[in-house]
Amino acid sequence: MTAVLDRDAGVREAPPRPRDWRGMLDWVAVHSIGIAMALMFALPILFVFLTAVMSDNQAFTKDLWPREWHWGNFLEVFDKAPLLKYLGNSLLYSLLATAGMLLSSIPAAYALAKLRWRGRNVVFLLVVGAMMLPPQVVAVPLYDTWSSLGLTGTLWPLIAPYFLFDAFSIFLLRQFILTIPQSYVDAARVDGCTEFQALVRIIVPMARPGIAATALFCFLYTWNDYFGPLLYTGERPDEWTLSLALSSFKGMHHVQWNLAMAATLLIMIPAVVLFAFAQRSFVKGITFTGVKG
């Protein structure tokens, strides 16, 4: 009798059956919006990838799946254009601009969020107003200024402004720093810290998610920037960035869509890898940035 009970108990304690179709349909229904958005973003990337490994004759035909996989297209792209040089220009532009943005925007955001001084709200309104100003409006006077300094034809007219002022970054960092309790800064002042020490030792470590999100925004914007490099380096191919070079590559090889898509995919890789590594800090920074206005 004991053996029978043990055998029955063993049957009752068997692992549960896999999720049935009803449970799977419930899961799909709950996550339907997320699945639809994932497909909406994934399908164009899949199309670019499949086109990149097609032959020249098959690209942009009714056949969506490659008859033969031409992995050599990714190597042939480097023979058609000096992508490594353009990659270096893009990294120089994006990295220096991001570093300059952090050096100038973090102290400005701290001053607008934690320091009390006359005219602070007016200055903040000016920062918000600068965010609404399209860059094309000031393109002509800025170009004339940089031309008089002899810096046109280089990337420095694009990099230097980030060391001085970036309205969107200041606004985003200010919103995040506002979520840090004022008591931490007051305690640092009581302990004898200067404002700079309070910024470096208290605010910056606690604002890392917001700083990471702002840096990622700046990097991706400069990485994909087309108007600026076209305006200042359009006549000097040696100074082109990847975004400008890709447009020229498509113009020169407009029939070879497989190579154009291969170049597009290669240019996307650094931004995708960066976002993959910074995703957690980015999401956290964006979440806390909108908590307090």
LINJOTA-V278264 format. One record per residue. N is the residue number from 1. RES is the residue in one letter. PHI is phi in radians with two decimals (999 if undefined). D_FIRST is the distance of its C-alpha to the first C-alpha in Angstrom with 1 decimal. Layout:
BEGIN
{{N,RES,PHI,D_FIRST} {N,RES,PHI,D_FIRST}}
END
This chain:
BEGIN
{{1,M,999,0.0} {2,T,-1.07,3.8} {3,A,-1.12,5.4} {4,V,-1.16,5.1} {5,L,-1.11,6.3} {6,D,-1.10,8.7} {7,R,-1.16,9.8} {8,D,-1.16,10.6} {9,A,-1.09,12.3} {10,G,-1.10,14.2} {11,V,-1.18,15.4} {12,R,-1.17,16.6} {13,E,-1.58,18.4} {14,A,-1.11,20.3} {15,P,-1.04,24.0} {16,P,-1.13,26.0} {17,R,-1.21,27.9} {18,P,-1.03,31.6} {19,R,-1.00,34.1} {20,D,-1.36,34.8} {21,W,-1.12,38.3} {22,R,-1.15,38.7} {23,G,-1.13,38.1} {24,M,-1.16,40.5} {25,L,-1.14,43.1} {26,D,-1.10,42.7} {27,W,-1.12,43.3} {28,V,-1.11,46.4} {29,A,-1.13,47.7} {30,V,-1.17,47.5} {31,H,-1.79,49.2} {32,S,-1.11,51.5} {33,I,-1.15,54.7} {34,G,-1.10,53.7} {35,I,-1.13,52.9} {36,A,-1.09,56.2} {37,M,-1.18,58.2} {38,A,-1.10,56.4} {39,L,-1.15,57.4} {40,M,-1.09,60.9} {41,F,-1.52,61.5} {42,A,-1.43,59.6} {43,L,-1.10,61.2} {44,P,-1.09,64.8} {45,I,-1.17,63.7} {46,L,-1.11,61.8} {47,F,-1.11,65.0} {48,V,-1.08,67.1} {49,F,-1.12,64.8} {50,L,-1.13,64.7} {51,T,-1.18,68.5} {52,A,-1.16,69.0} {53,V,-1.80,67.5} {54,M,-1.53,69.3} {55,S,-1.37,72.4} {56,D,-1.11,75.7} {57,N,-1.32,76.0} {58,Q,-1.57,72.6} {59,A,-1.05,72.7} {60,F,1.04,73.1} {61,T,-1.92,72.7} {62,K,-1.27,70.3} {63,D,-1.42,67.8} {64,L,-1.61,65.5} {65,W,-1.93,63.5} {66,P,-1.09,65.3} {67,R,-1.28,66.0} {68,E,-2.33,66.5} {69,W,-1.61,65.5} {70,H,-1.79,68.6} {71,W,-1.23,67.5} {72,G,-1.19,71.0} {73,N,-1.06,72.2} {74,F,-1.20,71.1} {75,L,-1.45,73.3} {76,E,-1.16,76.2} {77,V,-1.03,76.4} {78,F,-1.22,77.6} {79,D,-1.36,80.4} {80,K,-1.42,81.6} {81,A,-2.63,81.8} {82,P,-1.37,81.7} {83,L,-1.13,78.4} {84,L,-1.12,78.0} {85,K,-1.17,81.2} {86,Y,-1.14,80.3} {87,L,-1.10,76.9} {88,G,-1.09,78.8} {89,N,-1.13,81.0} {90,S,-1.15,78.1} {91,L,-1.13,76.3} {92,L,-1.06,79.6} {93,Y,-1.11,80.1} {94,S,-1.22,76.5} {95,L,-1.21,75.9} {96,L,-1.17,79.3} {97,A,-1.12,79.2} {98,T,-1.14,75.8} {99,A,-1.10,76.9} {100,G,-1.12,80.1} {101,M,-1.09,78.2} {102,L,-1.15,76.0} {103,L,-1.13,79.0} {104,S,-1.62,81.0} {105,S,-1.48,78.3} {106,I,-1.11,76.2} {107,P,-1.08,79.1} {108,A,-1.13,80.5} {109,A,-1.15,77.1} {110,Y,-1.12,76.8} {111,A,-1.13,80.3} {112,L,-1.35,79.6} {113,A,-1.70,76.2} {114,K,-2.07,76.7} {115,L,-1.71,80.5} {116,R,-1.85,82.7} {117,W,-2.65,86.1} {118,R,-1.17,88.7} {119,G,1.56,88.4} {120,R,-1.09,84.7} {121,N,-1.16,83.8} {122,V,-1.15,86.8} {123,V,-1.12,85.9} {124,F,-1.11,82.3} {125,L,-1.12,83.8} {126,L,-1.15,85.9} {127,V,-1.11,82.8} {128,V,-1.11,81.1} {129,G,-1.12,84.3} {130,A,-1.14,84.5} {131,M,-1.11,81.0} {132,M,-1.49,82.4} {133,L,-1.51,85.4} {134,P,-1.11,84.9} {135,P,-1.12,85.8} {136,Q,-1.18,88.1} {137,V,-1.16,90.4} {138,V,-1.77,91.4} {139,A,-1.13,91.2} {140,V,-1.17,95.0} {141,P,-1.12,96.2} {142,L,-1.15,93.5} {143,Y,-1.10,94.4} {144,D,-1.12,98.1} {145,T,-1.15,97.2} {146,W,-1.19,95.3} {147,S,-1.16,97.9} {148,S,-1.14,100.6} {149,L,-1.51,98.6} {150,G,1.32,98.3} {151,L,-1.84,94.5} {152,T,-1.20,94.0} {153,G,1.62,92.6} {154,T,-2.23,90.0} {155,L,-1.55,86.7} {156,W,-1.12,88.0} {157,P,-1.08,89.0} {158,L,-1.56,85.4} {159,I,-1.48,84.0} {160,A,-1.00,86.6} {161,P,-1.04,85.9} {162,Y,-1.22,82.3} {163,F,-1.40,83.7} {164,L,-1.96,85.7} {165,F,-2.91,83.8} {166,D,-2.52,80.8} {167,A,-1.07,80.4} {168,F,-1.11,76.9} {169,S,-1.15,75.5} {170,I,-1.10,77.2} {171,F,-1.10,75.8} {172,L,-1.14,72.2} {173,L,-1.19,72.3} {174,R,-1.05,73.9} {175,Q,-1.06,71.2} {176,F,-1.30,68.5} {177,I,-1.13,70.4} {178,L,-1.10,70.7} {179,T,-1.35,67.0} {180,I,-1.44,67.4} {181,P,-1.00,68.0} {182,Q,-1.14,71.6} {183,S,-1.08,70.6} {184,Y,-1.12,69.7} {185,V,-1.18,73.3} {186,D,-1.11,74.8} {187,A,-1.13,72.9} {188,A,-1.14,74.2} {189,R,-1.16,77.7} {190,V,-1.10,77.4} {191,D,-1.33,76.3} {192,G,1.73,79.6} {193,C,-1.32,78.4} {194,T,-1.34,81.0} {195,E,-1.11,80.1} {196,F,-1.15,79.7} {197,Q,-1.15,77.4} {198,A,-1.11,75.3} {199,L,-1.13,75.2} {200,V,-1.29,74.1} {201,R,-1.57,71.8} {202,I,-1.94,70.2} {203,I,-1.25,70.6} {204,V,-1.05,70.2} {205,P,-1.08,66.8} {206,M,-1.37,65.4} {207,A,-1.76,66.9} {208,R,-1.01,65.5} {209,P,-1.05,63.4} {210,G,-1.17,66.6} {211,I,-1.14,68.7} {212,A,-1.11,66.4} {213,A,-1.12,66.4} {214,T,-1.15,70.1} {215,A,-1.11,70.6} {216,L,-1.17,68.4} {217,F,-1.02,70.4} {218,C,-1.14,73.7} {219,F,-1.10,72.6} {220,L,-1.17,71.3} {221,Y,-1.13,74.5} {222,T,-1.22,76.8} {223,W,-1.12,74.8} {224,N,-1.66,75.2} {225,D,-1.10,78.7} {226,Y,-2.02,81.1} {227,F,-1.12,84.1} {228,G,-1.08,85.0} {229,P,-1.04,85.1} {230,L,-1.13,86.9} {231,L,-1.23,89.5} {232,Y,-1.74,90.2} {233,T,-2.20,89.4} {234,G,-1.05,89.9} {235,E,-1.65,92.9} {236,R,-2.21,91.5} {237,P,-1.03,88.6} {238,D,-1.17,88.1} {239,E,-1.80,86.9} {240,W,-1.15,84.6} {241,T,-1.65,81.0} {242,L,-1.13,78.1} {243,S,-1.11,78.2} {244,L,-1.24,82.0} {245,A,-1.16,81.6} {246,L,-1.13,78.8} {247,S,-1.10,81.1} {248,S,-1.18,83.9} {249,F,-1.11,81.5} {250,K,-1.16,80.6} {251,G,-1.22,84.3} {252,M,-1.35,85.2} {253,H,-2.15,82.2} {254,H,-1.18,81.7} {255,V,-1.41,81.2} {256,Q,-1.54,78.6} {257,W,-1.19,75.8} {258,N,-1.15,73.2} {259,L,-1.25,75.0} {260,A,-1.10,75.6} {261,M,-1.25,71.9} {262,A,-1.12,71.1} {263,A,-1.13,73.5} {264,T,-1.05,72.0} {265,L,-1.16,68.5} {266,L,-1.14,69.7} {267,I,-1.24,71.4} {268,M,-1.28,68.3} {269,I,-1.04,66.2} {270,P,-1.02,67.6} {271,A,-1.16,67.2} {272,V,-1.16,63.6} {273,V,-1.12,62.6} {274,L,-1.08,64.3} {275,F,-1.15,62.6} {276,A,-1.08,59.2} {277,F,-1.34,59.7} {278,A,-1.78,61.2} {279,Q,-1.09,59.0} {280,R,-1.11,57.1} {281,S,-1.15,60.3} {282,F,-1.12,62.1} {283,V,-1.13,59.6} {284,K,-1.11,59.5} {285,G,-1.13,63.2} {286,I,-1.16,63.7} {287,T,-1.12,61.2} {288,F,-1.40,63.0} {289,T,-1.15,66.5} {290,G,-1.63,66.4} {291,V,-1.28,65.0} {292,K,-2.28,68.4} {293,G,-1.91,71.8}}
END
